[in-house]
Amino acid sequence: MADTRDFEVLTRAHAYLAEVVAAVPQPAWGAPTPCTEWTARQVLNHARIDQQGYGLAITGGRPDSDPFHPADALDGDPVTELDKVLRQVADAYAGVAADAEQVPTPLGPLPAPFAAAAAAMDAAVHAWDIAVATGQDRPLGEELAEGIWPVAERLVDHLRDSYQVFAPARELTEGYDRAEALLAFLGRDPRWAPATA
């Protein structure tokens, strides 16, 4: 299994999220998503606020809105607004030593590789949510999933049990690749598709 000794996993996850957001057709922002209570707009806002939280945990401060009550509206150009946040997070992690034993995160302090991978997990899974909701053929890649697995195994069951921030893990189906298995572990149906009218 790949580990997360550097921050490449975070770079990859940010690139995936940015690519997906840039490809959303304007009318699709209101689409339902695998996060059953949220539209694609809300998932984007949740992901953006969460990423902001990962950056601000290092540099000081807190996001100015609640990621668990994201607005169902777009504030400006989604690509530009997301890019600002992702740059802030990248800049914050650029000042973190890859072997730092304690890095502040919204989940509490974590060793640097796990802190970066936790931010990556959040960015990547919500990129996938938006991609499938808006009809994009942009799956979560296996290499990115491998970089996320160590932190998922370390944190997700605790987060699910203590804070209900993930749906229950789904049963693995024969033929799932590592990315699909990760999505199932995170409570998603890897074969989710929008309901047809």
N, C-alpha and C positions, 0 to 999 in steps of 0.2 A: 504494500500500500504506500502511496506517495505521502510524504509528510509536508509540513508547512514551515520549513526552516527559514525561508525568506518570505517576502511579501508578494511574490509573483501571483499567488492565488487571488489576492485582493485586486491586483492590476487586471487580471483576467476577468474577474467578476464585474469590475467596473466597466470594462470594455464591452462585456456581454450586455449589461444593463443599458449602456449608452446606445449600443447598436439596435437593441430592441425598441427603445423609446423613439429613436430617430425614424424607425420604419412604421410607426403606428399611423394609419390614415386618420385624418382629423375626425371623421364621423365615428370611428371605432372607439374613441375614448370613453364612451358611455357603456361599453360592452360589459356584460357580466363576466366574472372571473372565477377561478377555482376557490378564491376567498369569497365564499358564498354571499356574504353581506356587502361586498364592495365591488364597485365598478373598476374598470381599468384606470380611470382617473384617481380613484381613491388608493388603489394599490401603488400607483406612482407616487402619490403624496406620502403615503406611509413609508415607502422605500426611501424617498428623499429625506424625510425627517429622521428616519433611523440612521441613515448614513451621516447626516449632519450630527447626530448624537455621538457617533463613533469618533468623528473628528473633534468635536467640542469636548469630549471626555478627556482628550489629551491636551488640548490647548486652553481649556477653561471655558465654562459656560454650559448652557443647556439649550436645546432647541426651543423655539418660541411657540411651538404648538405640540399637541399630543399625538404621537404616531398611531395610537390606537383609536383615535377619532379623526381620521383624515378627511379633509374637505372633499366634496364631490364637485370640484371645480379646478380649472387650470389657472394658475397665476402666471401670466406671461407665456412665453414660448417654452414648452416643456423641455426641449433639448437644451436650450440655453440655461434654464434654471437648474436642471439636473447637473449640467457641466460645472456650474459654479460650485455646487456642493461636492461633487466628486473631486474637483481640484483641491478643495479645502481638506478633504480627508487624505488625499495623496500627500499633500504638503505636511499634514500632521504626522503621518506615518514616515515620511522622509526623515524626520527628526528622531525617530525611535530606533534604537539599536536592535538588530535582528535577534540578539541573544538576551534582551532585557527580560528580567524575571517577572516584573510587574508592570503591566501597561493598563492604564485606566480605560474601562469600557463601560457602556450602559449596563452591562451584566456584572459589573464588579471587575477588580483587577485580574488580569490573565497574563501568562507568559506571552511574549511578543508573537510567536507563531500562531498561538490560539486566538489572540486578540484580532490579528489580521484575518484569520480564517473565519472568525465569528462575523466580522463585518462582511466578508466575502459571501458567507452563507446567506445572509440576509439579502444582499444585492442580487445574488444569482437566482435564488428561488423566486424572488419577486419579478425578476426579468423573465423567468419562465412563465410565471402567472400571466404577465402582460402579453407575452408572445402567443401563448395558446389562446388567450381570450380574443386576440385581435387577428387571428388567422395566419400567423407567421410560422413559417417552417424554420424555426431557430431553436433547436432543442438544446437543453443543458448538456454541454459536452462532457464526455467521460473523464477527460484530464482535469477539468475544473472540479467535477464531482469528487474525484480522488483527493484533491487538495482540501476539500471541505469535510470529507468523512471523519478525519480525526477529531475535529471540534464538534461535529454532530454527535459522535459517540460519547464525547466527554460531557456535553451540556444539554442536549435536547430532551432526554428523559426527565431531567430535573426541571427544566423550564416548562415542560408539558405538565408535569405533576404539580408544580408549585404555582405556576402562573397561567396555565391553560393557554399559552401562546402558540401552541401547535395542536392541530387535530390529532386524534389517536393515530398511531402508526397503522398503515394498511398492510394486509397480507401480501407477501411477495408472490408474484406470478412467475411461473417458469418462462424463461426467455427474457426476463428483465436484464438490461445491462446495468452497470454500476450507477449511472446517472438516474435511471428509472428507479432503481432500488433506493437511492438516496431520497428521491421525491416521495416514494412510498413511506419511507421511514419518517419523513417530515410531515406526513399526514395527507399527502396529495395523491390523487389518482393519476399516474403517469400517462394514461391514455385519455385524460380529460379532453373534452371538446365542447364547444358551445352547443346548447340545445338548438335543434333546427325548428323552424316555425312550422 
